[in-house]
């Protein structure tokens, strides 16, 4: 089930959380029954359901039912997939995976954490970007963009090369790791090494519990379609990681407007090169 509702477990009782889980299991039941019928179905009191709705930020149960109803219709209309080999369905599935991940990531990303990471990039001496496979695409984008505006950024998907480089890193350096699971052997070894060397770590991941395993200064979470967990290779996760790379880059430009001039200069050099190449072809 895709996300019908976001909530903080710390603000809810165990009984309220149990009711929410039952709503997720059968949202149609929740949207079509009276509060009296729901209380019987969930084996709770009507007052429990009323308090739950208010704890979730809704005025009453009717408002919560309308929210679930509208959200369910939206998800069914925009994020329904069809597992056939028909080309049209395949194309639609890609649209679903990509659009879901982008919208859900933007809606749920912790902007305060992201802002702290961006400010840290400004202060750091060097940036190391690391990712494996599809996650390395985001590293390449970040590496290219940061170097274009004068930052000292190094990237690789070769763990041995990075471990050697990190052995010479300093406390004012930062490593940014892109990894959907955050639990691959390569990521585990790199983070453990960074922790040992007292190098700050930023992790862009889909795993919300990953900081229970490591010491991570910045944890940036992205969302993926639930059905993507069954897919290989990665689909929307690679797109949404690139999205976060681009958000970081555009934010740095806003912090330092003069960096736009460096981009214009780089574009001018590229344009001159392309024009000279065309002239050589014509001659």
C-alpha positions in Angstrom: 0.0 0.0 0.0 1.4 3.4 -0.9 1.3 6.1 1.7 -2.2 7.1 2.6 -1.3 9.1 5.7 1.8 10.3 7.4 2.1 10.4 11.1 4.5 10.5 14.1 4.2 7.4 16.3 5.5 9.3 19.2 2.3 11.4 19.3 0.0 8.4 19.3 -1.0 5.6 21.6 -0.5 2.0 20.8 -4.2 1.6 20.3 -4.3 4.5 17.9 -1.4 3.1 15.9 -3.2 -0.2 15.7 -6.3 1.5 14.3 -4.2 3.3 11.7 -2.7 0.0 10.6 -6.1 -1.4 10.2 -7.1 1.6 8.1 -4.2 1.0 5.8 -5.2 -2.7 5.5 -8.7 -1.8 4.4 -9.1 1.9 3.6 -12.5 1.3 1.8 -14.0 0.0 5.1 -12.8 3.1 6.9 -14.2 5.6 4.4 -17.6 3.9 4.0 -18.6 3.2 7.7 -19.9 5.3 10.5 -17.8 5.9 13.6 -20.0 3.5 15.5 -19.5 0.7 12.9 -15.7 1.5 12.9 -15.5 1.2 16.6 -17.0 -2.2 16.5 -14.8 -3.3 13.6 -11.6 -2.1 15.3 -12.7 -3.2 18.8 -12.1 0.2 20.3 -14.3 3.0 21.6 -15.7 5.8 19.5 -13.8 8.3 21.6 -10.5 6.5 20.7 -11.2 7.0 17.0 -12.1 10.7 17.6 -8.9 11.3 19.6 -6.9 9.5 17.0 -8.3 11.8 14.2 -7.4 14.9 16.3 -4.0 13.6 17.1 -3.4 13.3 13.3 -4.3 16.9 12.8 -8.0 16.6 11.7 -11.0 18.3 13.2 -13.1 15.2 13.3 -13.4 11.6 11.9 -15.3 12.9 8.9 -12.4 15.1 7.8 -10.0 12.2 8.2 -12.3 9.9 6.2 -12.5 12.5 3.4 -8.7 12.8 3.4 -8.2 9.0 3.1 -10.9 8.8 0.4 -9.3 11.5 -1.7 -5.8 10.2 -1.1 -6.9 6.7 -2.2 -8.5 8.0 -5.4 -5.4 10.0 -6.2 -3.0 7.0 -5.7 -5.2 4.7 -7.7 -5.5 7.2 -10.5 -1.8 8.3 -10.7 0.2 5.4 -9.2 -1.5 2.2 -10.4 0.8 -0.2 -12.3 0.1 -2.9 -14.8 2.5 -5.9 -15.0 2.1 -6.7 -18.7 4.7 -6.6 -21.4 2.6 -4.1 -23.4 4.8 -1.2 -24.3 2.2 1.4 -23.3 1.9 -0.3 -19.8 5.6 -0.4 -19.4 5.9 3.3 -20.2 3.1 4.1 -17.8 4.8 2.0 -15.1 8.0 4.0 -15.5 6.0 7.2 -15.2 4.4 5.9 -12.0 7.6 4.9 -10.4 9.4 8.1 -11.2 6.6 10.5 -10.5 5.7 8.8 -7.2 9.3 8.9 -5.9 9.8 12.5 -6.9 6.5 13.8 -5.4 6.8 11.8 -2.2 10.4 12.7 -1.7 9.7 16.4 -2.1 6.7 16.2 0.2 8.5 14.3 2.9 12.2 15.4 2.8 13.6 16.9 6.0 14.5 20.4 4.7 16.3 21.3 8.0 18.6 18.3 7.6 19.1 19.1 3.9 19.9 22.8 4.7 22.5 21.7 7.3 24.1 19.5 4.7 24.2 22.3 2.2 25.8 24.7 4.7 28.3 22.0 5.7 29.3 21.7 2.0 30.1 25.4 1.9 32.4 25.1 4.9 34.2 21.9 4.0 37.6 21.8 2.3 36.9 18.7 0.1 33.8 16.7 -0.8 34.0 13.0 -1.5 30.9 11.4 -3.3 30.5 7.7 -3.3 27.9 5.3 -4.7 27.6 1.9 -6.3 25.8 1.1 -9.6 22.8 3.3 -10.2 23.6 5.4 -7.1 26.9 6.4 -8.7 24.9 8.4 -11.3 24.0 10.8 -8.6 27.6 11.0 -7.5 28.7 11.9 -11.0 26.1 14.6 -11.3 27.1 16.1 -7.9 30.8 15.8 -8.7 30.4 17.6 -12.1 28.2 20.4 -10.7 30.4 21.1 -7.6 33.6 21.2 -9.6 32.0 23.5 -12.2 31.4 26.1 -9.5 34.8 25.8 -7.8 34.3 23.1 -5.1 36.9 20.4 -4.7 34.9 17.3 -5.2 36.2 13.7 -5.8 34.0 10.8 -6.8 34.4 7.1 -7.5 32.5 3.8 -7.3 35.7 1.9 -6.6 35.8 1.2 -2.9 39.6 0.5 -2.9 40.4 3.8 -4.5 38.1 5.7 -2.1 39.6 4.0 1.0 43.1 4.9 -0.1 42.0 8.5 -0.7 40.2 8.7 2.6 43.3 7.6 4.5 44.7 11.0 3.6 41.5 12.9 4.3 41.2 15.5 7.1 38.5 16.5 9.7 37.4 19.4 7.5 36.5 17.0 4.6 33.0 15.5 4.0 31.9 12.3 2.4 28.5 12.1 0.8 27.2 8.5 0.2 24.3 7.6 -2.1 22.8 4.2 -1.3 19.2 3.0 -1.4 19.7 0.4 1.3 22.7 1.9 3.1 23.7 -1.6 4.0 25.9 -2.9 1.2 29.4 -4.1 2.2 31.0 -1.2 0.4 28.9 1.4 2.2 29.4 -0.3 5.6 33.2 -0.3 5.2 33.4 3.2 3.9 31.2 4.6 6.8 33.1 2.6 9.4 36.4 4.0 8.0 35.1 7.5 7.9 33.9 7.2 11.5 37.3 5.9 12.5 39.1 8.8 10.8 36.6 11.3 12.3 35.3 12.4 8.8 31.8 13.7 8.7 29.3 11.5 6.7 26.2 12.4 4.8 24.0 9.5 3.6 21.3 9.9 1.0 19.2 6.7 1.4 15.8 5.1 1.5 16.5 3.4 4.8 15.0 5.5 7.7 16.7 3.4 10.4 20.2 3.4 9.0 21.6 5.9 11.6 21.1 3.1 14.2 24.0 1.3 12.6 26.5 4.1 12.0 27.5 7.6 13.1 26.0 9.8 10.4 26.0 13.6 10.6 23.4 14.2 7.8 20.8 11.6 6.8 18.7 12.6 3.7 15.8 10.2 3.1 14.2 9.7 -0.3 11.1 7.7 -1.2 10.6 4.9 -3.7 7.5 3.1 -5.0 6.8 0.1 -2.8 6.8 -2.2 -5.8 10.3 -1.1 -6.7 11.6 -3.2 -3.8 10.9 -6.1 -6.1 12.7 -4.6 -9.1 16.3 -5.0 -10.3 18.0 -2.8 -11.5 16.9 0.2 -9.6 14.2 2.4 -11.2 13.0 5.5 -9.5 15.7 5.4 -6.8 18.4 6.5 -9.3 16.2 9.4 -10.5 15.3 10.7 -7.1 19.0 10.5 -6.0 19.9 12.7 -8.9 17.1 15.0 -7.9 18.6 15.5 -4.5 22.0 16.2 -6.1 20.4 18.9 -8.2 18.6 20.4 -5.2 21.9 20.6 -3.4 23.5 22.3 -6.4 20.8 24.8 -7.0 20.7 25.7 -3.3 24.5 26.4 -3.4 23.9 28.8 -6.2 21.3 30.6 -4.2 23.7 31.0 -1.3 26.4 32.3 -3.6 24.8 34.1 -6.5 28.2 34.9 -8.0 28.6 31.3 -8.7 26.2 31.8 -11.6 29.1 33.6 -13.4 31.2 30.5 -13.2 28.5 28.5 -14.8 28.1 31.1 -17.6 31.9 31.1 -18.1 31.9 27.3 -18.3 29.0 27.3 -20.8 30.8 29.9 -22.9 33.9 27.7 -23.1 31.7 24.8 -24.1 29.9 26.9 -26.7 33.2 28.1 -28.2 34.5 24.5 -28.3 31.4 23.3 -30.1 31.5 26.2 -32.6 35.2 25.6 -33.3 34.4 21.9 -33.9 31.6 22.8 -36.4 34.0 25.1 -38.3 36.6 22.4 -38.6 34.0 20.1 -40.0 33.0 22.7 -42.6 36.6 23.4 -43.7 
